Amino acid sequence: MSSVCNAICLLTLGYCFSPEDPKFRMILEDISNFTKFGGSAFLLLNDLFPWLMEHLPGPHQKIQESMEKGFLIIKEEAEKHSQDLAQRQPKDFLDLYLLEIEKKHSEPNSTFDNGNMTQSILELFFAGTETTASFLQWALFLMVVYPDIQDKVYKEMETVLGFCDSICYEDRWKLPFTHAVVQEILRLKYILLFSVPRQTVTNVNTCGLFIPEGTFILMDLYSVLHDPKQWEKPEEFNPNHFLDKDGNFMKREEFVPFGAGARFCVGEILARMESFLFFTNLLRTFKLQRPEGAEEPSQEALIGVILHPRPFKICAVPRCRPS
């Protein structure tokens, strides 16, 4: 989770934290609190009856504290970025947003302001950290449960890339089986309990169903990713879902873990890059296996807004590679 969060820090703030930095540890704790309680009934009640819930104890109070600390951190960072922004090139999301706010004087209808800036950055942290961290947990879990697939991924990387020190995102096209494994993890272990709500802006007729303007919609993406009409073995971990008969990687229209259409996940490209690069570098560096005597881990997920695997034990053995 620390590595994933630091990727968001670099994107939004322009630098990474030391893992031991107190501020960074606080950010990680706040993200964990939000993810743990973000879908609870307490938070729903807080949205419906804020005047009442602010006087009652519960996890919503901890989330509110986390949000307020996040506001202060972004305010401090914005002040630092503003000091010399006019003398240098923008280097991160915060710089670019501050420049858009400055343009607001000549564009009165602009929606760029400090409030939207803070909310946007917080959403990047909350939505972009725990999701990718959950993918990596499932990836490690499945590589332990399916060691034959782990070995095949490693052999493909070594055969194609040799002993080069780095892997880039474009290498996925040279590694069809590895690419297929990453996609299959995202498909089989879809990490969200439910998708992000949407609202229709006009009356819609689709598949004989009338949906009036203003209707809130929750898409069941899990059912698409596990549809037996589209996937040969939807409940099994089967990378061949993304490979043709010749072993070439095959894109699938039914693969929609990031949604589809104009309102697909804005962080899709970043999430895909992180997922592939973290996964491949971990498997090139370590052989993952179940510790001797450890029980076979459960395939059942821990229920929450984001679905994590149940706690399991793992042994990461460093791979010996030529110097």
N, C-alpha and C positions, 0 to 999 in steps of 0.2 A: 504493500500500500504506500510506503514511503516513496519508493521510486516513481510510482504512477503519479502521486501528488506533486512530486518535484517537477515532473514533466509539465503539469498544469502551471506550476509556479513560474517555470521558464517561459512558457507561452504568454502568461498574463502579466507577470511582474518583471521579467527579464533576467531573473537569476534563480539559482537553486539554494535551498537551505542545507546546512549540515544536519544529518539525522539526529544529532544530539541537541540542536538548537531548541531552547524552551518555547519560542514562538511557534516553531514548526510542530513540536509535539502537541501544542495546544490546538493548532489547526487540524491535525489528524484526529484528536479526540473529539473536536466539535463536529467534524464530518461523520465520525462514527456514531455520535449521539443523534445526529439528524437522520442518518440512515436507519438506525435502530428504531426510532420512534416516529419517523416521518409519516408512516401510514397508519398510525394508531388512532383510535377513536378520540383520544384526548386532543389531537391536533385538529381533527374534523370539528369537534365541539368548539375549539378555540377559534376556528374560522367563522363558525356560525354565531357564537356568543362571546366575542372578545371582551366585552365589558364585564361579563360574569367570570370567565375563566382566568382573567388576570388576578383574581383574588383567591383562586383555588390552587392547591398544590397538585403536582403531577409532572409527567415528563415534558409537557408542553412548556413548562417554565425553563427547563434545561435547554430546550431548542431555542427559545427566545433569547436566552443568555448567549448561546452560541452565535445566533444571528447578529446580536449587538456587538459582540467581539469582532465578528467578521467585518461589520460596517466600519469599526474603528481602524482595523488593520488596513483596509482599502483606502480609507480617508488619509491615513498617514502616508501610504505609498503614493497616492495621487499628489500629495503636497510635495514629496521628494521628486517625483517625475516632472512636476511643473516647473521646478526651479531652473533647469537648464534646457528645457525642451526646445526652446527657440534656437539654441545654438548647436543642436545635433540632429541626426536622423532618428526617426522613431524606431524603437527596437523591440516593442512588444505590444500586446493588445491594449494595455492601459495607455501607452503613448498615443496610439491611433485614436482611441476614444476621446482623449483629452483634446486632440486636434479637431475632432468633429464638434466637440462642445464649443470650441472657439469660433467655428464657422457659424454658430447658431445666430450670431448678431446679424448676419446677412441672409439667413434662412429662418424666418420666424416660425415656420411650420415644422421645423426639425424636432424630432423626439429625443435627440441626444441631450442628456442632462446628467447631473451627478447621481440622481436616484436610479436611473436606468443603468448607468455605468456600474454602480455598486451591485445592483441586482444581477446583472449579466455576469459579472466576475464570480459572484457567489454561486450562481447556477453552474458555471464551468467547474468550480471546485466540487460542489456537492454531486453533480451529475456525472462528472468525468473521472472522479477518483475511485469511488467504491465500485462502480460498474466494471472498469477494467481490472481492478484488484480481484473482483469476484470471478471474472473470466480466468485469470491466472490461477486462482485456487482450484477451479474446476479442471483446468489444463493439467496441473500437477497431479490432481486426483486421478484423472483418466490415464495419464501416463504410467502411474503406479499400478492401476488396475489392469491395463493392457500393455505389458512390457514388450510384447512382440511389435506393436505399433510404434512404441518409443524407439526400439532398435531400428526399425525401418526408416523412421524420420532421421535418426542420427546417421545411418549409412548413406542415405540420399544426400544429406548436407556434405558429408565428407567426400563422397564420390564427385559431386558437382562442383563444390567450392574448394576442395582441397584443404590446405592449412592456412588459408587467408585469415587475417585477424578479425575482419569485420564483415557483418552481413548488412545489406541495405534492403529497403522495402521492395525495390524493383527485383530483387533476387527471387521473390515469390514465384515469378513466371518460369524460373529455371528449376524450381522445386515443386512440381505439381502435387506429389503426394503430401509433402509438408503443408503446402497451401490448403489442400483438401482437408487435412487433419484440423487445422485452425478453424476452417469454415464449419466443419462437423461439430466441433466443440461448441461454437456459437449457436448452432442449430439445436443440438440435442439438449444442451444445458442453457436454454434461454433464461437469462438472469432476472427478468422482471416479473413480478407477480401479476401486474397488469400494465398495459401501455399508457403512455401519456394521454390524458383526455383531450379531445378536440371538440370544437363547436361549429356547427354548420352556419354559414353566413347567408345562405339563401335556401329556399325549398329545393329538395333533392328527390329525384325518383331514380332508384337503382334496383335492378333485379326484381321489379314489381313491387318494391317497398317504398312508401312515401315517408320521407324524413323532413319535418318542418324546420324552417329557419329557427336558429337559436337552440337546437337540440344538442345536448352533450353526448359525446360518443366515446366509448371505450372499445378499442379494437382488440380482438383476441388473436394476437400474433402467434401465440403458442399453438393454437389449433392449426394455423397455416404451416408452421414449422414441423408439425407432427401429423400432418394429413396423410393417411394411408393411401389416398388416391394419387398423391404426388411423390411420396418417398417409399422406396422399396421396403425398408425395415425402419419405420419411423421411431420406434422405441429402443433401437439398438445403436451403439456407437459404430458407425460404418462409414469411413472416409470415402468409400466407393460411391457414395451418393453424389460426390463432386468430381468423379473421374469417368471418362468415357472408356470404351472397350480397349483402347490403345494405351490407357494410363495417362492421358492428357487431362489437364484441369478443365472443368466444365462449369460455366456459370449457370446458375439456376434462378429462374424468375420467381420461384416460390421461396427463395431465401430472403426473408425480410426481417431480420432481427433489429434492424435500424428503422423500420417503417418503410414507407414508399410514397411517391408523389412529391408534391411541392413542399410538404411539411415533414419530410423525413428528418431523422436526427441530425442536427447541425454539427455534431461532433463525430460523425461516422468515419470520416477519413482519418482523423487523429486516433480514434479507437482502433481502427483496422491496423494502422501503422504500429501502435503500441502493442497490440495483441501479437502481431507477427514477430516483431523484433524482440520483445521480452521472451516470448516462447522459444524462438530459435536459439537465442543466446544462452538461455538456461539449459537447453538440451545439449548444446555443444560443450558446455562447461561441466555439467553434472550428469551422472547416471542416477535416475530417480528410482527408488525401490522401497518396498515395505520393510521396516525393520524386522529382524528375526523374532518370531514369537508374537508379533503384533496381529491383532484381529483384522480380518478383511473389512475395509471401510464400507459404510452404508452408502447406497446410491441415493437415499432420500435427502432432500434439501431441507435446510432450515428456513422456515417460512418467514418472510418479511417483505418489505417493498422490493428489496434486492435479495435474490435467492443465493445463499452460500451453501457449500457442502458442509455436512456435519463434521465436527473435529475429527481429524485422522492423523496418524503418525506417518512420517516420511523420512527417508534417509537419502541425503544427497551426497553421492560419492564423486569426488573430483575425477574427471577423465584425464588420463595421461596423454599428453600431446607433445609432439616433437618441439623442441625449443628453436 
